[in-house]
Amino acid sequence: MKNSKFVIDKLTRLFEQGIVSSKDLSSELFTILKSKRDEFIFRLKLTSKDEFEVLSKRVDALEKKLDKLQTKKKNLSKRAKRS
């Protein structure tokens, strides 16, 4: 219940600030979810703070590479072959 209230409070604050574009809203939601994910992992104390920062940077780099590959794949699939 506490987590759902937190998310709802964040969403209402976004609407109050006037963020109405879908890209702004989606990027803000991703930011909120990433911070909650990081907070949850840190609370589990699976790794030290330094290790966690290094691992999160590696994950971010891998996500960027994956996005680039997906966009490259989309661009290649849109080209039609001439016979």
BABA-972811 format. One record per residue (C-alpha): z, y, x; residue in three letters. Coordinates in Angstrom, 1 decimal. Layout:
N
<site><zz>Z</zz><yy>Y</yy><xx>X</xx><gulo>ala</gulo></site>
...
END
This chain:
83
<site><zz>0.0</zz><yy>0.0</yy><xx>0.0</xx><gulo>met</gulo></site>
<site><zz>0.9</zz><yy>2.3</yy><xx>2.9</xx><gulo>lys</gulo></site>
<site><zz>-2.5</zz><yy>1.8</yy><xx>4.6</xx><gulo>asn</gulo></site>
<site><zz>-4.5</zz><yy>2.4</yy><xx>1.3</xx><gulo>ser</gulo></site>
<site><zz>-2.5</zz><yy>5.5</yy><xx>0.7</xx><gulo>lys</gulo></site>
<site><zz>-3.4</zz><yy>6.7</yy><xx>4.2</xx><gulo>phe</gulo></site>
<site><zz>-7.1</zz><yy>6.2</yy><xx>3.7</xx><gulo>val</gulo></site>
<site><zz>-7.0</zz><yy>7.8</yy><xx>0.3</xx><gulo>ile</gulo></site>
<site><zz>-5.2</zz><yy>10.8</yy><xx>1.7</xx><gulo>asp</gulo></site>
<site><zz>-7.8</zz><yy>11.1</yy><xx>4.5</xx><gulo>lys</gulo></site>
<site><zz>-10.6</zz><yy>11.0</yy><xx>1.9</xx><gulo>leu</gulo></site>
<site><zz>-9.1</zz><yy>13.6</yy><xx>-0.3</xx><gulo>thr</gulo></site>
<site><zz>-8.6</zz><yy>15.9</yy><xx>2.7</xx><gulo>arg</gulo></site>
<site><zz>-12.2</zz><yy>15.5</yy><xx>3.6</xx><gulo>leu</gulo></site>
<site><zz>-13.3</zz><yy>16.5</yy><xx>0.2</xx><gulo>phe</gulo></site>
<site><zz>-11.0</zz><yy>19.5</yy><xx>0.2</xx><gulo>glu</gulo></site>
<site><zz>-12.6</zz><yy>20.6</yy><xx>3.5</xx><gulo>gln</gulo></site>
<site><zz>-16.0</zz><yy>20.5</yy><xx>1.9</xx><gulo>gly</gulo></site>
<site><zz>-17.6</zz><yy>17.7</yy><xx>3.7</xx><gulo>ile</gulo></site>
<site><zz>-20.3</zz><yy>16.5</yy><xx>1.3</xx><gulo>val</gulo></site>
<site><zz>-23.1</zz><yy>15.3</yy><xx>3.4</xx><gulo>ser</gulo></site>
<site><zz>-23.3</zz><yy>11.5</yy><xx>3.6</xx><gulo>ser</gulo></site>
<site><zz>-23.7</zz><yy>11.4</yy><xx>7.4</xx><gulo>lys</gulo></site>
<site><zz>-20.6</zz><yy>13.6</yy><xx>7.9</xx><gulo>asp</gulo></site>
<site><zz>-18.6</zz><yy>11.4</yy><xx>5.5</xx><gulo>leu</gulo></site>
<site><zz>-19.7</zz><yy>8.2</yy><xx>7.1</xx><gulo>ser</gulo></site>
<site><zz>-19.1</zz><yy>9.4</yy><xx>10.7</xx><gulo>ser</gulo></site>
<site><zz>-15.6</zz><yy>10.6</yy><xx>9.6</xx><gulo>glu</gulo></site>
<site><zz>-14.9</zz><yy>7.3</yy><xx>8.0</xx><gulo>leu</gulo></site>
<site><zz>-15.9</zz><yy>5.4</yy><xx>11.1</xx><gulo>phe</gulo></site>
<site><zz>-13.7</zz><yy>7.7</yy><xx>13.2</xx><gulo>thr</gulo></site>
<site><zz>-10.7</zz><yy>7.0</yy><xx>10.9</xx><gulo>ile</gulo></site>
<site><zz>-11.3</zz><yy>3.3</yy><xx>10.9</xx><gulo>leu</gulo></site>
<site><zz>-11.7</zz><yy>3.2</yy><xx>14.7</xx><gulo>lys</gulo></site>
<site><zz>-8.4</zz><yy>5.1</yy><xx>15.2</xx><gulo>ser</gulo></site>
<site><zz>-6.6</zz><yy>2.7</yy><xx>12.8</xx><gulo>lys</gulo></site>
<site><zz>-8.2</zz><yy>-0.3</yy><xx>14.7</xx><gulo>arg</gulo></site>
<site><zz>-7.0</zz><yy>1.1</yy><xx>18.0</xx><gulo>asp</gulo></site>
<site><zz>-3.6</zz><yy>1.8</yy><xx>16.6</xx><gulo>glu</gulo></site>
<site><zz>-3.3</zz><yy>-1.7</yy><xx>15.3</xx><gulo>phe</gulo></site>
<site><zz>-4.3</zz><yy>-3.3</yy><xx>18.5</xx><gulo>ile</gulo></site>
<site><zz>-2.0</zz><yy>-1.1</yy><xx>20.5</xx><gulo>phe</gulo></site>
<site><zz>0.9</zz><yy>-2.1</yy><xx>18.2</xx><gulo>arg</gulo></site>
<site><zz>0.3</zz><yy>-5.7</yy><xx>18.9</xx><gulo>leu</gulo></site>
<site><zz>0.9</zz><yy>-5.0</yy><xx>22.6</xx><gulo>lys</gulo></site>
<site><zz>-1.8</zz><yy>-7.5</yy><xx>23.6</xx><gulo>leu</gulo></site>
<site><zz>-2.7</zz><yy>-5.4</yy><xx>26.6</xx><gulo>thr</gulo></site>
<site><zz>-1.3</zz><yy>-2.5</yy><xx>28.5</xx><gulo>ser</gulo></site>
<site><zz>-2.4</zz><yy>1.1</yy><xx>27.7</xx><gulo>lys</gulo></site>
<site><zz>-4.7</zz><yy>1.2</yy><xx>30.8</xx><gulo>asp</gulo></site>
<site><zz>-6.3</zz><yy>-2.1</yy><xx>30.0</xx><gulo>glu</gulo></site>
<site><zz>-6.8</zz><yy>-1.1</yy><xx>26.4</xx><gulo>phe</gulo></site>
<site><zz>-8.6</zz><yy>2.1</yy><xx>27.4</xx><gulo>glu</gulo></site>
<site><zz>-10.9</zz><yy>0.2</yy><xx>29.8</xx><gulo>val</gulo></site>
<site><zz>-11.7</zz><yy>-2.4</yy><xx>27.2</xx><gulo>leu</gulo></site>
<site><zz>-12.3</zz><yy>0.1</yy><xx>24.4</xx><gulo>ser</gulo></site>
<site><zz>-14.8</zz><yy>2.0</yy><xx>26.7</xx><gulo>lys</gulo></site>
<site><zz>-16.6</zz><yy>-1.3</yy><xx>27.4</xx><gulo>arg</gulo></site>
<site><zz>-16.8</zz><yy>-2.1</yy><xx>23.7</xx><gulo>val</gulo></site>
<site><zz>-18.1</zz><yy>1.4</yy><xx>23.0</xx><gulo>asp</gulo></site>
<site><zz>-20.8</zz><yy>0.9</yy><xx>25.7</xx><gulo>ala</gulo></site>
<site><zz>-21.8</zz><yy>-2.4</yy><xx>24.2</xx><gulo>leu</gulo></site>
<site><zz>-22.0</zz><yy>-0.9</yy><xx>20.7</xx><gulo>glu</gulo></site>
<site><zz>-24.3</zz><yy>1.8</yy><xx>22.0</xx><gulo>lys</gulo></site>
<site><zz>-26.5</zz><yy>-0.8</yy><xx>23.7</xx><gulo>lys</gulo></site>
<site><zz>-26.7</zz><yy>-2.7</yy><xx>20.5</xx><gulo>leu</gulo></site>
<site><zz>-27.6</zz><yy>0.4</yy><xx>18.5</xx><gulo>asp</gulo></site>
<site><zz>-30.4</zz><yy>1.1</yy><xx>21.0</xx><gulo>lys</gulo></site>
<site><zz>-31.7</zz><yy>-2.4</yy><xx>20.7</xx><gulo>leu</gulo></site>
<site><zz>-31.7</zz><yy>-2.4</yy><xx>16.9</xx><gulo>gln</gulo></site>
<site><zz>-33.6</zz><yy>0.9</yy><xx>16.8</xx><gulo>thr</gulo></site>
<site><zz>-36.1</zz><yy>-0.3</yy><xx>19.4</xx><gulo>lys</gulo></site>
<site><zz>-36.6</zz><yy>-3.5</yy><xx>17.3</xx><gulo>lys</gulo></site>
<site><zz>-37.1</zz><yy>-1.4</yy><xx>14.2</xx><gulo>lys</gulo></site>
<site><zz>-39.7</zz><yy>0.7</yy><xx>15.9</xx><gulo>asn</gulo></site>
<site><zz>-41.6</zz><yy>-2.3</yy><xx>17.2</xx><gulo>leu</gulo></site>
<site><zz>-41.6</zz><yy>-4.0</yy><xx>13.9</xx><gulo>ser</gulo></site>
<site><zz>-43.1</zz><yy>-1.0</yy><xx>12.1</xx><gulo>lys</gulo></site>
<site><zz>-46.3</zz><yy>-1.1</yy><xx>14.2</xx><gulo>arg</gulo></site>
<site><zz>-49.1</zz><yy>-3.0</yy><xx>12.5</xx><gulo>ala</gulo></site>
<site><zz>-51.5</zz><yy>-5.2</yy><xx>14.4</xx><gulo>lys</gulo></site>
<site><zz>-55.2</zz><yy>-4.5</yy><xx>14.1</xx><gulo>arg</gulo></site>
<site><zz>-57.4</zz><yy>-7.5</yy><xx>13.9</xx><gulo>ser</gulo></site>
END
